[in-house]
Amino acid sequence: MDWTADFIGLLLLLAGGVLGMKARKRKFDRTNPYGVECFPSYMTKVASKTKDHVLNGGAIMLLCSGTLLLSYNHMATWGWIVWLPIGLFMLFVLIGN
């Protein structure tokens, strides 16, 4: 077992969690007491939504990368549970086309 890969995988998971929480916190800070998001202008809304989507996309990529790295490192014990659906999906795509 490679402890360096485990450490990097955990760092990726932690960074993904932080980015996801930051994106949700930004949305929470923009809501009024009635739960409606308020923006001073249209361009502010577009810029804020774009930044939220970039943060959420980065969080998803980091979380997926960390999970796949950890599961690949622990393939003999529990990693196959994570990689089985990925392999079946790839097989489905290859046979379907």
Biopython code that builds the backbone (N, CA, C, O; Angstrom):
import numpy as np
from Bio.PDB.StructureBuilder import StructureBuilder

atoms = [
    (1, "MET", "N", (0.837, -1.172, 0.000)),
    (1, "MET", "CA", (0.000, 0.000, 0.000)),
    (1, "MET", "C", (0.887, 1.242, 0.000)),
    (1, "MET", "O", (1.875, 1.312, 0.730)),
    (2, "ASP", "N", (0.527, 2.204, -0.815)),
    (2, "ASP", "CA", (1.300, 3.424, -0.947)),
    (2, "ASP", "C", (0.639, 4.530, -0.121)),
    (2, "ASP", "O", (-0.453, 4.996, -0.448)),
    (3, "TRP", "N", (1.314, 4.938, 0.949)),
    (3, "TRP", "CA", (0.746, 5.953, 1.844)),
    (3, "TRP", "C", (0.772, 7.337, 1.213)),
    (3, "TRP", "O", (-0.037, 8.194, 1.569)),
    (4, "THR", "N", (1.684, 7.563, 0.286)),
    (4, "THR", "CA", (1.723, 8.856, -0.400)),
    (4, "THR", "C", (0.457, 9.056, -1.235)),
    (4, "THR", "O", (-0.128, 10.139, -1.229)),
    (5, "ALA", "N", (0.039, 8.021, -1.945)),
    (5, "ALA", "CA", (-1.180, 8.115, -2.747)),
    (5, "ALA", "C", (-2.405, 8.288, -1.855)),
    (5, "ALA", "O", (-3.334, 9.014, -2.211)),
    (6, "ASP", "N", (-2.413, 7.633, -0.707)),
    (6, "ASP", "CA", (-3.517, 7.829, 0.238)),
    (6, "ASP", "C", (-3.569, 9.271, 0.725)),
    (6, "ASP", "O", (-4.644, 9.864, 0.810)),
    (7, "PHE", "N", (-2.422, 9.824, 1.039)),
    (7, "PHE", "CA", (-2.361, 11.198, 1.529)),
    (7, "PHE", "C", (-2.819, 12.177, 0.453)),
    (7, "PHE", "O", (-3.568, 13.111, 0.742)),
    (8, "ILE", "N", (-2.372, 11.970, -0.790)),
    (8, "ILE", "CA", (-2.783, 12.849, -1.885)),
    (8, "ILE", "C", (-4.284, 12.702, -2.144)),
    (8, "ILE", "O", (-4.972, 13.694, -2.383)),
    (9, "GLY", "N", (-4.787, 11.480, -2.096)),
    (9, "GLY", "CA", (-6.225, 11.259, -2.274)),
    (9, "GLY", "C", (-7.043, 11.955, -1.205)),
    (9, "GLY", "O", (-8.073, 12.560, -1.501)),
    (10, "LEU", "N", (-6.590, 11.874, 0.037)),
    (10, "LEU", "CA", (-7.302, 12.561, 1.115)),
    (10, "LEU", "C", (-7.222, 14.075, 0.961)),
    (10, "LEU", "O", (-8.189, 14.776, 1.256)),
    (11, "LEU", "N", (-6.075, 14.591, 0.498)),
    (11, "LEU", "CA", (-5.970, 16.029, 0.248)),
    (11, "LEU", "C", (-6.921, 16.466, -0.864)),
    (11, "LEU", "O", (-7.537, 17.528, -0.773)),
    (12, "LEU", "N", (-7.043, 15.654, -1.909)),
    (12, "LEU", "CA", (-7.983, 15.967, -2.987)),
    (12, "LEU", "C", (-9.422, 15.963, -2.479)),
    (12, "LEU", "O", (-10.214, 16.835, -2.839)),
    (13, "LEU", "N", (-9.758, 14.985, -1.648)),
    (13, "LEU", "CA", (-11.102, 14.944, -1.077)),
    (13, "LEU", "C", (-11.363, 16.150, -0.188)),
    (13, "LEU", "O", (-12.446, 16.733, -0.233)),
    (14, "LEU", "N", (-10.386, 16.524, 0.615)),
    (14, "LEU", "CA", (-10.532, 17.683, 1.489)),
    (14, "LEU", "C", (-10.689, 18.969, 0.677)),
    (14, "LEU", "O", (-11.545, 19.798, 0.984)),
    (15, "ALA", "N", (-9.865, 19.133, -0.357)),
    (15, "ALA", "CA", (-9.955, 20.335, -1.201)),
    (15, "ALA", "C", (-11.304, 20.394, -1.924)),
    (15, "ALA", "O", (-11.890, 21.468, -2.053)),
    (16, "GLY", "N", (-11.790, 19.261, -2.389)),
    (16, "GLY", "CA", (-13.101, 19.223, -3.040)),
    (16, "GLY", "C", (-14.223, 19.581, -2.089)),
    (16, "GLY", "O", (-15.154, 20.296, -2.461)),
    (17, "GLY", "N", (-14.140, 19.090, -0.867)),
    (17, "GLY", "CA", (-15.143, 19.441, 0.136)),
    (17, "GLY", "C", (-15.134, 20.917, 0.470)),
    (17, "GLY", "O", (-16.188, 21.534, 0.622)),
    (18, "VAL", "N", (-13.936, 21.487, 0.585)),
    (18, "VAL", "CA", (-13.822, 22.915, 0.892)),
    (18, "VAL", "C", (-14.386, 23.756, -0.245)),
    (18, "VAL", "O", (-15.105, 24.724, 0.003)),
    (19, "LEU", "N", (-14.070, 23.398, -1.492)),
    (19, "LEU", "CA", (-14.602, 24.148, -2.634)),
    (19, "LEU", "C", (-16.127, 24.054, -2.708)),
    (19, "LEU", "O", (-16.799, 25.046, -2.988)),
    (20, "GLY", "N", (-16.664, 22.873, -2.458)),
    (20, "GLY", "CA", (-18.119, 22.704, -2.464)),
    (20, "GLY", "C", (-18.791, 23.518, -1.374)),
    (20, "GLY", "O", (-19.836, 24.127, -1.605)),
    (21, "MET", "N", (-18.196, 23.534, -0.186)),
    (21, "MET", "CA", (-18.758, 24.326, 0.911)),
    (21, "MET", "C", (-18.666, 25.820, 0.616)),
    (21, "MET", "O", (-19.565, 26.587, 0.962)),
    (22, "LYS", "N", (-17.575, 26.225, -0.026)),
    (22, "LYS", "CA", (-17.411, 27.644, -0.364)),
    (22, "LYS", "C", (-18.468, 28.083, -1.367)),
    (22, "LYS", "O", (-19.016, 29.179, -1.244)),
    (23, "ALA", "N", (-18.763, 27.243, -2.362)),
    (23, "ALA", "CA", (-19.787, 27.581, -3.348)),
    (23, "ALA", "C", (-21.158, 27.681, -2.694)),
    (23, "ALA", "O", (-21.934, 28.581, -3.017)),
    (24, "ARG", "N", (-21.461, 26.775, -1.789)),
    (24, "ARG", "CA", (-22.754, 26.823, -1.109)),
    (24, "ARG", "C", (-22.852, 28.011, -0.159)),
    (24, "ARG", "O", (-23.923, 28.598, -0.002)),
    (25, "LYS", "N", (-21.734, 28.367, 0.475)),
    (25, "LYS", "CA", (-21.713, 29.528, 1.377)),
    (25, "LYS", "C", (-21.946, 30.812, 0.601)),
    (25, "LYS", "O", (-22.637, 31.713, 1.077)),
    (26, "ARG", "N", (-21.366, 30.902, -0.606)),
    (26, "ARG", "CA", (-21.584, 32.092, -1.434)),
    (26, "ARG", "C", (-23.065, 32.248, -1.772)),
    (26, "ARG", "O", (-23.596, 33.358, -1.738)),
    (27, "LYS", "N", (-23.725, 31.154, -2.094)),
    (27, "LYS", "CA", (-25.154, 31.207, -2.411)),
    (27, "LYS", "C", (-25.960, 31.565, -1.166)),
    (27, "LYS", "O", (-26.916, 32.337, -1.248)),
    (28, "PHE", "N", (-25.587, 31.019, -0.029)),
    (28, "PHE", "CA", (-26.295, 31.314, 1.220)),
    (28, "PHE", "C", (-26.167, 32.788, 1.592)),
    (28, "PHE", "O", (-27.121, 33.388, 2.086)),
    (29, "ASP", "N", (-24.994, 33.374, 1.357)),
    (29, "ASP", "CA", (-24.784, 34.782, 1.698)),
    (29, "ASP", "C", (-25.602, 35.729, 0.824)),
    (29, "ASP", "O", (-25.882, 36.855, 1.234)),
    (30, "ARG", "N", (-25.987, 35.292, -0.366)),
    (30, "ARG", "CA", (-26.763, 36.139, -1.270)),
    (30, "ARG", "C", (-28.266, 36.051, -1.039)),
    (30, "ARG", "O", (-29.015, 36.842, -1.611)),
    (31, "THR", "N", (-28.721, 35.127, -0.231)),
    (31, "THR", "CA", (-30.163, 34.965, -0.045)),
    (31, "THR", "C", (-30.676, 35.914, 1.021)),
    (31, "THR", "O", (-29.989, 36.206, 2.000)),
    (32, "ASN", "N", (-31.900, 36.394, 0.814)),
    (32, "ASN", "CA", (-32.543, 37.244, 1.820)),
    (32, "ASN", "C", (-33.286, 36.359, 2.819)),
    (32, "ASN", "O", (-33.268, 35.136, 2.680)),
    (33, "PRO", "N", (-33.932, 36.942, 3.816)),
    (33, "PRO", "CA", (-34.631, 36.105, 4.815)),
    (33, "PRO", "C", (-35.749, 35.240, 4.243)),
    (33, "PRO", "O", (-36.188, 34.289, 4.889)),
    (34, "TYR", "N", (-36.213, 35.562, 3.035)),
    (34, "TYR", "CA", (-37.280, 34.777, 2.419)),
    (34, "TYR", "C", (-36.747, 33.671, 1.514)),
    (34, "TYR", "O", (-37.528, 32.927, 0.921)),
    (35, "GLY", "N", (-35.439, 33.558, 1.404)),
    (35, "GLY", "CA", (-34.817, 32.498, 0.621)),
    (35, "GLY", "C", (-34.635, 32.816, -0.848)),
    (35, "GLY", "O", (-34.393, 31.916, -1.653)),
    (36, "VAL", "N", (-34.748, 34.098, -1.211)),
    (36, "VAL", "CA", (-34.592, 34.510, -2.608)),
    (36, "VAL", "C", (-33.219, 35.144, -2.778)),
    (36, "VAL", "O", (-32.812, 35.983, -1.974)),
    (37, "GLU", "N", (-32.501, 34.738, -3.837)),
    (37, "GLU", "CA", (-31.189, 35.325, -4.097)),
    (37, "GLU", "C", (-31.360, 36.747, -4.630)),
    (37, "GLU", "O", (-32.198, 37.002, -5.495)),
    (38, "CYS", "N", (-30.559, 37.661, -4.103)),
    (38, "CYS", "CA", (-30.627, 39.061, -4.519)),
    (38, "CYS", "C", (-29.302, 39.483, -5.133)),
    (38, "CYS", "O", (-28.233, 39.190, -4.598)),
    (39, "PHE", "N", (-29.387, 40.181, -6.270)),
    (39, "PHE", "CA", (-28.216, 40.683, -6.975)),
    (39, "PHE", "C", (-28.433, 42.151, -7.296)),
    (39, "PHE", "O", (-29.556, 42.552, -7.601)),
    (40, "PRO", "N", (-27.375, 42.969, -7.233)),
    (40, "PRO", "CA", (-27.533, 44.383, -7.573)),
    (40, "PRO", "C", (-27.736, 44.645, -9.064)),
    (40, "PRO", "O", (-28.374, 45.631, -9.434)),
    (41, "SER", "N", (-27.201, 43.776, -9.927)),
    (41, "SER", "CA", (-27.375, 43.955, -11.360)),
    (41, "SER", "C", (-27.338, 42.596, -12.051)),
    (41, "SER", "O", (-26.986, 41.576, -11.458)),
    (42, "TYR", "N", (-27.716, 42.623, -13.329)),
    (42, "TYR", "CA", (-27.735, 41.388, -14.105)),
    (42, "TYR", "C", (-26.328, 40.819, -14.285)),
    (42, "TYR", "O", (-26.122, 39.612, -14.162)),
    (43, "MET", "N", (-25.363, 41.690, -14.576)),
    (43, "MET", "CA", (-23.991, 41.221, -14.789)),
    (43, "MET", "C", (-23.397, 40.636, -13.503)),
    (43, "MET", "O", (-22.595, 39.704, -13.562)),
    (44, "THR", "N", (-23.776, 41.167, -12.367)),
    (44, "THR", "CA", (-23.326, 40.606, -11.091)),
    (44, "THR", "C", (-23.893, 39.197, -10.918)),
    (44, "THR", "O", (-23.214, 38.296, -10.424)),
    (45, "LYS", "N", (-25.148, 39.024, -11.334)),
    (45, "LYS", "CA", (-25.763, 37.701, -11.246)),
    (45, "LYS", "C", (-25.040, 36.708, -12.150)),
    (45, "LYS", "O", (-24.742, 35.587, -11.738)),
    (46, "VAL", "N", (-24.761, 37.126, -13.385)),
    (46, "VAL", "CA", (-24.074, 36.241, -14.335)),
    (46, "VAL", "C", (-22.690, 35.880, -13.815)),
    (46, "VAL", "O", (-22.295, 34.715, -13.870)),
    (47, "ALA", "N", (-21.947, 36.862, -13.311)),
    (47, "ALA", "CA", (-20.596, 36.600, -12.797)),
    (47, "ALA", "C", (-20.638, 35.695, -11.567)),
    (47, "ALA", "O", (-19.813, 34.791, -11.430)),
    (48, "SER", "N", (-21.596, 35.937, -10.677)),
    (48, "SER", "CA", (-21.701, 35.118, -9.460)),
    (48, "SER", "C", (-22.084, 33.686, -9.787)),
    (48, "SER", "O", (-21.509, 32.745, -9.238)),
    (49, "LYS", "N", (-23.055, 33.516, -10.680)),
    (49, "LYS", "CA", (-23.472, 32.161, -11.061)),
    (49, "LYS", "C", (-22.353, 31.413, -11.783)),
    (49, "LYS", "O", (-22.172, 30.211, -11.585)),
    (50, "THR", "N", (-21.601, 32.133, -12.623)),
    (50, "THR", "CA", (-20.476, 31.506, -13.320)),
    (50, "THR", "C", (-19.426, 31.036, -12.325)),
    (50, "THR", "O", (-18.922, 29.917, -12.423)),
    (51, "LYS", "N", (-19.100, 31.896, -11.370)),
    (51, "LYS", "CA", (-18.108, 31.514, -10.360)),
    (51, "LYS", "C", (-18.605, 30.340, -9.522)),
    (51, "LYS", "O", (-17.823, 29.451, -9.184)),
    (52, "ASP", "N", (-19.896, 30.324, -9.182)),
    (52, "ASP", "CA", (-20.446, 29.191, -8.434)),
    (52, "ASP", "C", (-20.345, 27.895, -9.225)),
    (52, "ASP", "O", (-20.000, 26.851, -8.671)),
    (53, "HIS", "N", (-20.643, 27.960, -10.517)),
    (53, "HIS", "CA", (-20.566, 26.749, -11.341)),
    (53, "HIS", "C", (-19.123, 26.274, -11.494)),
    (53, "HIS", "O", (-18.866, 25.070, -11.508)),
    (54, "VAL", "N", (-18.193, 27.197, -11.607)),
    (54, "VAL", "CA", (-16.776, 26.810, -11.695)),
    (54, "VAL", "C", (-16.329, 26.171, -10.379)),
    (54, "VAL", "O", (-15.624, 25.161, -10.388)),
    (55, "LEU", "N", (-16.733, 26.751, -9.258)),
    (55, "LEU", "CA", (-16.365, 26.178, -7.955)),
    (55, "LEU", "C", (-16.988, 24.794, -7.774)),
    (55, "LEU", "O", (-16.323, 23.873, -7.301)),
    (56, "ASN", "N", (-18.256, 24.643, -8.148)),
    (56, "ASN", "CA", (-18.910, 23.335, -8.020)),
    (56, "ASN", "C", (-18.284, 22.304, -8.955)),
    (56, "ASN", "O", (-18.104, 21.150, -8.568)),
    (57, "GLY", "N", (-17.952, 22.705, -10.172)),
    (57, "GLY", "CA", (-17.291, 21.789, -11.104)),
    (57, "GLY", "C", (-15.918, 21.365, -10.601)),
    (57, "GLY", "O", (-15.548, 20.195, -10.700)),
    (58, "GLY", "N", (-15.168, 22.313, -10.063)),
    (58, "GLY", "CA", (-13.869, 21.975, -9.478)),
    (58, "GLY", "C", (-14.008, 21.046, -8.290)),
    (58, "GLY", "O", (-13.205, 20.130, -8.110)),
    (59, "ALA", "N", (-15.035, 21.284, -7.474)),
    (59, "ALA", "CA", (-15.263, 20.416, -6.317)),
    (59, "ALA", "C", (-15.590, 18.995, -6.761)),
    (59, "ALA", "O", (-15.084, 18.031, -6.187)),
    (60, "ILE", "N", (-16.431, 18.863, -7.778)),
    (60, "ILE", "CA", (-16.792, 17.534, -8.273)),
    (60, "ILE", "C", (-15.568, 16.820, -8.843)),
    (60, "ILE", "O", (-15.369, 15.630, -8.601)),
    (61, "MET", "N", (-14.750, 17.553, -9.601)),
    (61, "MET", "CA", (-13.547, 16.944, -10.180)),
    (61, "MET", "C", (-12.564, 16.508, -9.092)),
    (61, "MET", "O", (-11.993, 15.421, -9.174)),
    (62, "LEU", "N", (-12.367, 17.341, -8.085)),
    (62, "LEU", "CA", (-11.452, 16.977, -7.008)),
    (62, "LEU", "C", (-11.977, 15.794, -6.195)),
    (62, "LEU", "O", (-11.212, 14.901, -5.831)),
    (63, "LEU", "N", (-13.272, 15.788, -5.914)),
    (63, "LEU", "CA", (-13.849, 14.675, -5.159)),
    (63, "LEU", "C", (-13.769, 13.364, -5.943)),
    (63, "LEU", "O", (-13.456, 12.316, -5.377)),
    (64, "CYS", "N", (-14.050, 13.426, -7.234)),
    (64, "CYS", "CA", (-13.948, 12.213, -8.069)),
    (64, "CYS", "C", (-12.504, 11.735, -8.163)),
    (64, "CYS", "O", (-12.233, 10.538, -8.068)),
    (65, "SER", "N", (-11.587, 12.663, -8.349)),
    (65, "SER", "CA", (-10.171, 12.280, -8.451)),
    (65, "SER", "C", (-9.679, 11.653, -7.157)),
    (65, "SER", "O", (-8.993, 10.632, -7.188)),
    (66, "GLY", "N", (-10.012, 12.240, -6.036)),
    (66, "GLY", "CA", (-9.599, 11.685, -4.747)),
    (66, "GLY", "C", (-10.186, 10.311, -4.497)),
    (66, "GLY", "O", (-9.497, 9.413, -4.014)),
    (67, "THR", "N", (-11.469, 10.148, -4.829)),
    (67, "THR", "CA", (-12.118, 8.852, -4.633)),
    (67, "THR", "C", (-11.502, 7.782, -5.528)),
    (67, "THR", "O", (-11.244, 6.666, -5.078)),
    (68, "LEU", "N", (-11.269, 8.121, -6.791)),
    (68, "LEU", "CA", (-10.676, 7.140, -7.703)),
    (68, "LEU", "C", (-9.242, 6.802, -7.316)),
    (68, "LEU", "O", (-8.829, 5.649, -7.436)),
    (69, "LEU", "N", (-8.482, 7.780, -6.859)),
    (69, "LEU", "CA", (-7.113, 7.513, -6.432)),
    (69, "LEU", "C", (-7.086, 6.599, -5.209)),
    (69, "LEU", "O", (-6.305, 5.649, -5.154)),
    (70, "LEU", "N", (-7.930, 6.886, -4.245)),
    (70, "LEU", "CA", (-7.989, 6.029, -3.055)),
    (70, "LEU", "C", (-8.480, 4.628, -3.399)),
    (70, "LEU", "O", (-7.941, 3.641, -2.898)),
    (71, "SER", "N", (-9.497, 4.533, -4.248)),
    (71, "SER", "CA", (-10.022, 3.207, -4.577)),
    (71, "SER", "C", (-9.025, 2.404, -5.406)),
    (71, "SER", "O", (-8.935, 1.186, -5.249)),
    (72, "TYR", "N", (-8.275, 3.065, -6.285)),
    (72, "TYR", "CA", (-7.265, 2.348, -7.065)),
    (72, "TYR", "C", (-6.138, 1.854, -6.159)),
    (72, "TYR", "O", (-5.571, 0.786, -6.386)),
    (73, "ASN", "N", (-5.824, 2.632, -5.144)),
    (73, "ASN", "CA", (-4.769, 2.234, -4.211)),
    (73, "ASN", "C", (-5.219, 1.085, -3.314)),
    (73, "ASN", "O", (-4.382, 0.322, -2.833)),
    (74, "HIS", "N", (-6.505, 0.949, -3.082)),
    (74, "HIS", "CA", (-7.040, -0.109, -2.221)),
    (74, "HIS", "C", (-7.889, -1.096, -3.022)),
    (74, "HIS", "O", (-8.931, -1.553, -2.554)),
    (75, "MET", "N", (-7.439, -1.413, -4.215)),
    (75, "MET", "CA", (-8.196, -2.278, -5.117)),
    (75, "MET", "C", (-8.427, -3.668, -4.528)),
    (75, "MET", "O", (-9.475, -4.265, -4.774)),
    (76, "ALA", "N", (-7.488, -4.193, -3.767)),
    (76, "ALA", "CA", (-7.606, -5.551, -3.248)),
    (76, "ALA", "C", (-8.674, -5.665, -2.166)),
    (76, "ALA", "O", (-9.235, -6.744, -1.976)),
    (77, "THR", "N", (-8.966, -4.587, -1.459)),
    (77, "THR", "CA", (-9.927, -4.678, -0.365)),
    (77, "THR", "C", (-11.297, -4.136, -0.750)),
    (77, "THR", "O", (-12.257, -4.905, -0.807)),
    (78, "TRP", "N", (-11.420, -2.845, -1.014)),
    (78, "TRP", "CA", (-12.717, -2.254, -1.305)),
    (78, "TRP", "C", (-12.753, -1.455, -2.591)),
    (78, "TRP", "O", (-13.826, -1.008, -2.995)),
    (79, "GLY", "N", (-11.637, -1.262, -3.239)),
    (79, "GLY", "CA", (-11.583, -0.428, -4.425)),
    (79, "GLY", "C", (-12.384, -0.944, -5.599)),
    (79, "GLY", "O", (-12.855, -0.157, -6.420)),
    (80, "TRP", "N", (-12.547, -2.262, -5.695)),
    (80, "TRP", "CA", (-13.291, -2.842, -6.805)),
    (80, "TRP", "C", (-14.746, -2.413, -6.783)),
    (80, "TRP", "O", (-15.394, -2.373, -7.829)),
    (81, "ILE", "N", (-15.275, -2.089, -5.595)),
    (81, "ILE", "CA", (-16.669, -1.650, -5.496)),
    (81, "ILE", "C", (-16.862, -0.321, -6.223)),
    (81, "ILE", "O", (-17.911, -0.081, -6.820)),
    (82, "VAL", "N", (-15.853, 0.535, -6.172)),
    (82, "VAL", "CA", (-15.922, 1.824, -6.849)),
    (82, "VAL", "C", (-15.684, 1.661, -8.342)),
    (82, "VAL", "O", (-16.356, 2.304, -9.148)),
    (83, "TRP", "N", (-14.735, 0.808, -8.722)),
    (83, "TRP", "CA", (-14.360, 0.679, -10.130)),
    (83, "TRP", "C", (-15.311, -0.210, -10.930)),
    (83, "TRP", "O", (-15.333, -0.120, -12.157)),
    (84, "LEU", "N", (-16.098, -1.065, -10.273)),
    (84, "LEU", "CA", (-17.014, -1.947, -10.996)),
    (84, "LEU", "C", (-18.047, -1.167, -11.820)),
    (84, "LEU", "O", (-18.206, -1.462, -13.005)),
    (85, "PRO", "N", (-18.756, -0.183, -11.243)),
    (85, "PRO", "CA", (-19.710, 0.563, -12.080)),
    (85, "PRO", "C", (-19.030, 1.348, -13.202)),
    (85, "PRO", "O", (-19.604, 1.507, -14.279)),
    (86, "ILE", "N", (-17.829, 1.832, -12.963)),
    (86, "ILE", "CA", (-17.102, 2.553, -14.009)),
    (86, "ILE", "C", (-16.772, 1.610, -15.155)),
    (86, "ILE", "O", (-16.959, 1.957, -16.321)),
    (87, "GLY", "N", (-16.287, 0.428, -14.830)),
    (87, "GLY", "CA", (-15.977, -0.561, -15.860)),
    (87, "GLY", "C", (-17.212, -1.015, -16.611)),
    (87, "GLY", "O", (-17.167, -1.185, -17.830)),
    (88, "LEU", "N", (-18.320, -1.217, -15.902)),
    (88, "LEU", "CA", (-19.551, -1.619, -16.578)),
    (88, "LEU", "C", (-20.073, -0.517, -17.490)),
    (88, "LEU", "O", (-20.573, -0.800, -18.579)),
    (89, "PHE", "N", (-19.963, 0.733, -17.059)),
    (89, "PHE", "CA", (-20.400, 1.840, -17.906)),
    (89, "PHE", "C", (-19.539, 1.928, -19.164)),
    (89, "PHE", "O", (-20.061, 2.131, -20.260)),
    (90, "MET", "N", (-18.223, 1.776, -19.010)),
    (90, "MET", "CA", (-17.351, 1.811, -20.183)),
    (90, "MET", "C", (-17.669, 0.656, -21.123)),
    (90, "MET", "O", (-17.642, 0.833, -22.341)),
    (91, "LEU", "N", (-17.966, -0.517, -20.586)),
    (91, "LEU", "CA", (-18.341, -1.655, -21.419)),
    (91, "LEU", "C", (-19.660, -1.369, -22.147)),
    (91, "LEU", "O", (-19.805, -1.692, -23.326)),
    (92, "PHE", "N", (-20.606, -0.772, -21.449)),
    (92, "PHE", "CA", (-21.878, -0.406, -22.066)),
    (92, "PHE", "C", (-21.690, 0.582, -23.207)),
    (92, "PHE", "O", (-22.326, 0.459, -24.254)),
    (93, "VAL", "N", (-20.808, 1.569, -23.002)),
    (93, "VAL", "CA", (-20.548, 2.555, -24.060)),
    (93, "VAL", "C", (-19.859, 1.903, -25.249)),
    (93, "VAL", "O", (-20.188, 2.208, -26.396)),
    (94, "LEU", "N", (-18.904, 1.005, -24.993)),
    (94, "LEU", "CA", (-18.200, 0.343, -26.092)),
    (94, "LEU", "C", (-19.118, -0.583, -26.886)),
    (94, "LEU", "O", (-19.058, -0.612, -28.116)),
    (95, "ILE", "N", (-19.951, -1.326, -26.201)),
    (95, "ILE", "CA", (-20.847, -2.262, -26.903)),
    (95, "ILE", "C", (-21.986, -1.508, -27.568)),
    (95, "ILE", "O", (-22.427, -1.884, -28.654)),
    (96, "GLY", "N", (-22.468, -0.441, -26.924)),
    (96, "GLY", "CA", (-23.584, 0.327, -27.474)),
    (96, "GLY", "C", (-23.256, 1.048, -28.755)),
    (96, "GLY", "O", (-24.150, 1.299, -29.564)),
    (97, "ASN", "N", (-22.010, 1.386, -28.964)),
    (97, "ASN", "CA", (-21.645, 2.109, -30.190)),
    (97, "ASN", "C", (-21.184, 1.138, -31.188)),
    (97, "ASN", "O", (-20.825, 1.520, -32.302)),
]
sb = StructureBuilder()
sb.init_structure("model")
sb.init_model(0)
sb.init_chain("A")
sb.init_seg("    ")
for serial, (resi, resn, name, xyz) in enumerate(atoms, 1):
    if name == "N":
        sb.init_residue(resn, " ", resi, " ")
    sb.init_atom(name, np.array(xyz, "f"), 0.0, 1.0, " ", f" {name:<3s}", serial, name[0])
structure = sb.get_structure()
